Amino acid sequence: MDVSGILESQKSKFKSIQVNRLIPVEFDLGLLASFDINMTDEAKFRSDKATREAYLKELSREGAQLMINELFSLPTTVDDDSYYASLPKPITVLPREKPIPKEKPMTRWEKFAKFKGIQKRKSSGKVFDETSGEWRRKYGFKGVNNDDQKPWLIEVPGNANQYEDQYKVRREEKKERIEKNNRRSQRNYEERVAAEKGMKPHEMRKRELQKALVLSKQSTASLGKFDAKLKGEPKIKGIKRKFEPLVGSVDKEKTKNMAILNKVNKGDSKATVLNVRKAQRALNNAKRAAKK
Amino acid sequence: MLTQPKAKNARTKRFLTNRDPKVNENVKTAIFVRGSTTSKVIQDTLKDLFALRKPEAVNFTKKNEIHPFDDETGIEFFARKNDSSLFAVGMHSKKRPHNLILGRTFNYQILDMIELGIEGCTTMEDLKTKACSVGTKPLMVFNGEGFNQNEDLIRLKSILLDFFRGEAADKVSLKGLEYVITVTAGPLGPNGEPGLVFFRPYTTVFKKSGMRQPRVELEEMGPSLDLRIRRVRYPSDDMMKMATKVPKELKQTKVKNISRDGMGDKYGRVHLGKQDINKIQTRKVKALKKKLDDKQPASKKQRTMDVDSD
């Protein structure tokens, strides 16, 4: 049975989705964009507004139709009762927002662990506390290594002073461990910054120290003039006052003076000699005060 | 001593790490800034463009003494403050009436920008038609040969594409194709200078076509702008090179021995081992068969030996 006749008659009920273009339109479906470089009708642009708008709308409709045709023929997936067209990767190169992230240099521990082949193992953050019969954090809030969770009875070691406060010793030891960790982290940070600047860590430390020294000198009343000199102290380089030579070119002097005169005469918006509004206000205030 | 920058709490840390450079970047945020003097046209345009760009957009409602072409510091400061990389600045003066500057930054520094004079403007409010829903991706249609020939128009095309691209997506809802932005370049001037550029957003209406693809009808949504290109700032080569670099992680790994031609056909090269001619199965011809005579005497011999032992 020939159904082509029926199909044709069915099709003619609807408006066509066909669009003719001399040069094929380029698509960048990854960006949902299309580029049509066909000639436009110059006469239509020059005629009155209504014709131009109608022409623009027609151009746009055809452009949109072409892209919709292209998008609806892409492979689709169904998700939440709606159809999704899977898009190809964009072709047009558009600039990034920020540079590519740099790789962080390894810390001393990471270097060592790599050398030794030590791998990070995932361990649970909680341990079972038998005294209370509960699961507690290893450290932190309500952690088992907090002081109040530790045994209240401490044996005094044989070689220790028997009058020493063992609770204090425990506190001090913990403080020291934290301090040590912070020092290590600081060292890693300084080494990282030095590597980024392409310097050696000790060179950078020296420069930072010299910077701090200069700052501290400047903060005395005499700007460090009467301070005791340190051994190997760097010479402070400041701004030197420079004076124009007494005898020089006349033109230079003339232009300089004329610039000042012009500024006074013309009144630069930002550097007016007389602020009229302000002066007026001051005058009014004075008058008011005199009346009282 | 150097002090490590450290976030005071987890929320700030999350906020700061979100701003760090990434392999897969965040959606670009746009800022809409008003200059020291603006006209009604400029204000309406900025308002409408902001509406199209929502939600990744920040609208500045106060005036700012800002001139990106003369002094970059102001806009770069705003970009850093808002962590944005796209900007639209609107201003109005006697010399440059209804001035709109569109541009983008890279690493909080101005990459490129384009100054446009608005010569005709129909806002969303004037048209009062149905608008698209917030945050949908538009279809971008560029018409006119100018977009392939003129340097300024090519720049404008790139900036507009970046401005309205929105989130990078590998799939798109076919129902969600709600609006189209068409940019048509009018005829070029006698010396090849760009003419008027017509920026037109339309909402789409899908009608039955008796086929898989629907018939598209358009309705003007606004803001419809007739733009004239004024000043253009091009990016420096090394900055553009840095900005278009593709991270190692996103580069496609090269597959050996597989190639594609211009038509998209795939070609693969297969390596076979060395051919062993002796083992090839050829036509069975009597002449090529191994002679049975060589084997027979040996078996006969064995048999005779067997007999002997008995």
Interface residues (C-beta under 8 A of the other chain):
Chain A: Q10 K11 K13 F14 K15 S16 I17 L31 L32 A33 S34 F35 D36 I37 N38 M39 T40 E42 F45 L56 K57 L59 S60 R61 G63 A64 Q65 M67 I68 N69 L71 F72 S73 T76 T77 S82 Y83 Y84 A85 S86 L87 P90 T92 V93 L94 P95 R96 E97 K98 P99 I100 P101 K102 S185 Q186 Y189 E190 V193 E208 A212
Chain B: M1 L2 Q4 D20 P21 K22 V23 E25 N26 K28 S85 R104 T105 F106 N107 L111 K137 P138 L139 M140 V141 F142 N143 G144 E145 F147 N148 K157 S158 L161 D162 R165 A168 A169 D170 K171 V172 S173 L174 K175 G176 L177 V180 T182 T184 A185 G186 P187 G195 L196 F198 R200 Y202 T204 F206 K207 K208 S209 G210 M211 R212 Q213 P214 R215 V216 E217 L218 E220 P235 M240 M242 A243 T244 K245 P247
